[in-house]
Amino acid sequence: MATWVARHIPGCARGFGNCRAMGVLNGDRLVAGMVYHDWAPEHGVIEISGAATTPCWLTRPVLWQMFAYPFLGIACQMVVMRVSERNEQWNGRGLPRLLKAYGFDKHTIPRLYGRHENGLVFTLTDDAWRANRFHRKELAANG
């Protein structure tokens, strides 16, 4: 799964190293994948990277699974997601708007992807995740 995600992210040829991953199927076809990497247990922070071949994969049940792993499964206090400011899949389809509604904070980092390419770093704390109203039923059932 991590190899599939890396192949779909420009500039990710080195892959993710030690990681965990999840895939999203549409029938028997893989349509998206998420990789959890750069886990820093001493800080309670993990980075998440993803790729998809269609925008239709991102449903509430998938969002629950994506973030239940870091926040409930391994007790993260923050998830970090970064992307090039030039990435049209992010900027052209409203994903930053969705991430904001979900509770992420957006930070622009000059030159994060090289001298002429800024990066966007999105951060989601466990508190913001629990307060985002997307998963009230699931959180009540899982504490």
VOPAGU-2260 file (C-alpha; in pm, 1 decimal, decimal comma):
REM VOPAGU-2260
SITE   aa  ch    i         X         Y         Z
SITE  MET   A    0       0,0       0,0       0,0
SITE  ALA   A    1     276,0     246,8      92,4
SITE  THR   A    2     445,1     180,5    -243,2
SITE  TRP   A    3     117,4     248,9    -427,1
SITE  VAL   A    4      71,3     579,5    -242,3
SITE  ALA   A    5     435,0     682,1    -304,2
SITE  ARG   A    6     394,3     613,8    -677,9
SITE  HIS   A    7      98,6     854,8    -684,6
SITE  ILE   A    8     273,6    1141,6    -503,8
SITE  PRO   A    9     521,4    1345,2    -711,3
SITE  GLY   A   10     864,6    1357,5    -547,4
SITE  CYS   A   11     799,1    1061,9    -316,9
SITE  ALA   A   12    1032,6     814,2    -488,4
SITE  ARG   A   13    1215,9     737,7    -161,1
SITE  GLY   A   14     894,1     609,3      -7,9
SITE  PHE   A   15     803,7     629,3     358,5
SITE  GLY   A   16    1039,0     399,8     547,6
SITE  ASN   A   17     890,3     247,4     861,8
SITE  CYS   A   18     516,7     306,8     829,6
SITE  ARG   A   19     162,6     174,0     850,1
SITE  ALA   A   20     -93,9     210,8     573,0
SITE  MET   A   21    -457,6     161,1     485,0
SITE  GLY   A   22    -628,8     126,4     150,1
SITE  VAL   A   23    -975,4     216,6      28,9
SITE  LEU   A   24   -1150,7     -11,8    -218,1
SITE  ASN   A   25   -1435,5      60,3    -455,1
SITE  GLY   A   26   -1557,5    -292,6    -519,7
SITE  ASP   A   27   -1236,8    -480,2    -592,5
SITE  ARG   A   28   -1049,6    -172,9    -719,1
SITE  LEU   A   29    -803,9      21,6    -501,9
SITE  VAL   A   30    -899,7     390,7    -524,0
SITE  ALA   A   31    -710,3     551,4    -235,3
SITE  GLY   A   32    -446,1     488,7      24,4
SITE  MET   A   33    -318,2     656,1     339,3
SITE  VAL   A   34      27,6     610,1     490,8
SITE  TYR   A   35     113,0     688,7     852,7
SITE  HIS   A   36     483,3     766,9     885,3
SITE  ASP   A   37     745,4     956,8    1082,4
SITE  TRP   A   38     580,2     852,2    1409,6
SITE  ALA   A   39     730,8    1039,3    1705,0
SITE  PRO   A   40     582,4     865,9    2011,1
SITE  GLU   A   41     775,9    1090,4    2247,7
SITE  HIS   A   42     578,0    1383,6    2107,9
SITE  GLY   A   43     259,6    1199,1    2012,8
SITE  VAL   A   44     283,2    1319,4    1652,0
SITE  ILE   A   45     251,7    1125,1    1327,2
SITE  GLU   A   46     249,3    1233,7     964,6
SITE  ILE   A   47     -14,7    1111,0     722,9
SITE  SER   A   48      20,9    1107,4     343,7
SITE  GLY   A   49    -234,0     993,2      91,8
SITE  ALA   A   50    -319,5     948,4    -271,1
SITE  ALA   A   51    -637,2     872,0    -461,1
SITE  THR   A   52    -749,9     805,4    -815,5
SITE  THR   A   53   -1098,9     951,1    -759,5
SITE  PRO   A   54   -1242,6    1214,7    -524,8
SITE  CYS   A   55   -1536,9     988,2    -433,9
SITE  TRP   A   56   -1348,6     778,7    -175,5
SITE  LEU   A   57   -1354,6    1030,1     110,3
SITE  THR   A   58   -1666,6     936,3     305,5
SITE  ARG   A   59   -1744,9     974,6     676,1
SITE  PRO   A   60   -1676,2     605,2     748,3
SITE  VAL   A   61   -1338,2     632,1     574,2
SITE  LEU   A   62   -1257,1     952,6     763,5
SITE  TRP   A   63   -1341,1     773,5    1087,8
SITE  GLN   A   64   -1103,6     486,6    1006,0
SITE  MET   A   65    -830,4     724,2     887,9
SITE  PHE   A   66    -819,8     912,9    1215,4
SITE  ALA   A   67    -933,3     648,8    1464,3
SITE  TYR   A   68    -600,0     473,0    1404,5
SITE  PRO   A   69    -375,4     763,1    1509,7
SITE  PHE   A   70    -596,5     914,0    1779,1
SITE  LEU   A   71    -749,3     603,4    1936,0
SITE  GLY   A   72    -519,0     325,3    1818,1
SITE  ILE   A   73    -177,9     472,6    1902,8
SITE  ALA   A   74    -278,0     771,7    2117,4
SITE  CYS   A   75    -145,0    1052,3    1897,9
SITE  GLN   A   76    -206,8    1404,5    2011,7
SITE  MET   A   77    -151,3    1551,1    1661,5
SITE  VAL   A   78    -155,9    1441,0    1298,4
SITE  VAL   A   79      45,5    1636,1    1041,1
SITE  MET   A   80     -27,6    1639,5     667,6
SITE  ARG   A   81     181,9    1830,6     417,1
SITE  VAL   A   82     138,6    1903,0      49,8
SITE  SER   A   83     285,1    2125,4    -217,9
SITE  GLU   A   84     103,2    2453,0    -266,3
SITE  ARG   A   85     104,7    2367,7    -639,6
SITE  ASN   A   86     -80,3    2037,3    -602,9
SITE  GLU   A   87    -394,6    2088,5    -811,6
SITE  GLN   A   88    -573,2    1790,7    -656,8
SITE  TRP   A   89    -562,1    1974,5    -323,6
SITE  ASN   A   90    -608,4    2331,3    -435,8
SITE  GLY   A   91    -846,2    2272,2    -726,1
SITE  ARG   A   92   -1097,8    2040,9    -558,1
SITE  GLY   A   93   -1161,6    2203,3    -223,2
SITE  LEU   A   94    -974,3    1961,6       2,2
SITE  PRO   A   95    -820,8    2244,9     208,2
SITE  ARG   A   96   -1175,8    2364,2     275,4
SITE  LEU   A   97   -1277,3    2014,2     386,8
SITE  LEU   A   98    -969,2    1983,0     608,4
SITE  LYS   A   99   -1053,5    2314,3     773,7
SITE  ALA   A  100   -1412,0    2199,6     838,3
SITE  TYR   A  101   -1273,7    1876,6     982,5
SITE  GLY   A  102   -1062,9    2072,5    1231,4
SITE  PHE   A  103    -723,3    2104,6    1064,6
SITE  ASP   A  104    -520,0    2423,6    1091,2
SITE  LYS   A  105    -334,9    2531,0     775,2
SITE  HIS   A  106      17,4    2672,3     777,3
SITE  THR   A  107     208,0    2793,4     470,8
SITE  ILE   A  108     579,0    2711,0     481,1
SITE  PRO   A  109     793,9    2896,9     225,3
SITE  ARG   A  110    1025,8    2672,8      20,8
SITE  LEU   A  111     913,6    2350,2     188,8
SITE  TYR   A  112     930,5    2177,2    -151,0
SITE  GLY   A  113    1236,6    2359,1    -282,9
SITE  ARG   A  114    1351,8    2709,3    -359,8
SITE  HIS   A  115    1047,2    2796,3    -573,0
SITE  GLU   A  116     773,1    2583,7    -418,7
SITE  ASN   A  117     591,1    2657,1     -96,0
SITE  GLY   A  118     423,8    2389,0     109,4
SITE  LEU   A  119     103,5    2368,7     307,1
SITE  VAL   A  120     121,7    2194,7     642,5
SITE  PHE   A  121    -210,3    2092,1     792,9
SITE  THR   A  122    -223,2    1995,3    1159,8
SITE  LEU   A  123    -505,4    1822,6    1344,2
SITE  THR   A  124    -494,9    1779,8    1720,5
SITE  ASP   A  125    -684,8    1508,3    1902,3
SITE  ASP   A  126    -893,6    1779,6    2071,2
SITE  ALA   A  127    -992,1    1933,9    1735,5
SITE  TRP   A  128   -1071,6    1587,9    1595,7
SITE  ARG   A  129   -1299,3    1503,9    1888,1
SITE  ALA   A  130   -1475,5    1842,3    1856,0
SITE  ASN   A  131   -1534,8    1836,8    1479,7
SITE  ARG   A  132   -1896,2    1701,8    1484,1
SITE  PHE   A  133   -1825,4    1446,7    1207,6
SITE  HIS   A  134   -1809,9    1144,4    1437,6
SITE  ARG   A  135   -2021,1    1207,6    1746,0
SITE  LYS   A  136   -2178,0     859,8    1742,6
SITE  GLU   A  137   -1849,8     678,2    1688,2
SITE  LEU   A  138   -1671,1     877,6    1958,0
SITE  ALA   A  139   -1951,3     816,7    2206,5
SITE  ALA   A  140   -1926,9     443,2    2138,6
SITE  ASN   A  141   -1544,3     437,9    2158,7
SITE  GLY   A  142   -1483,8     688,0    2437,7
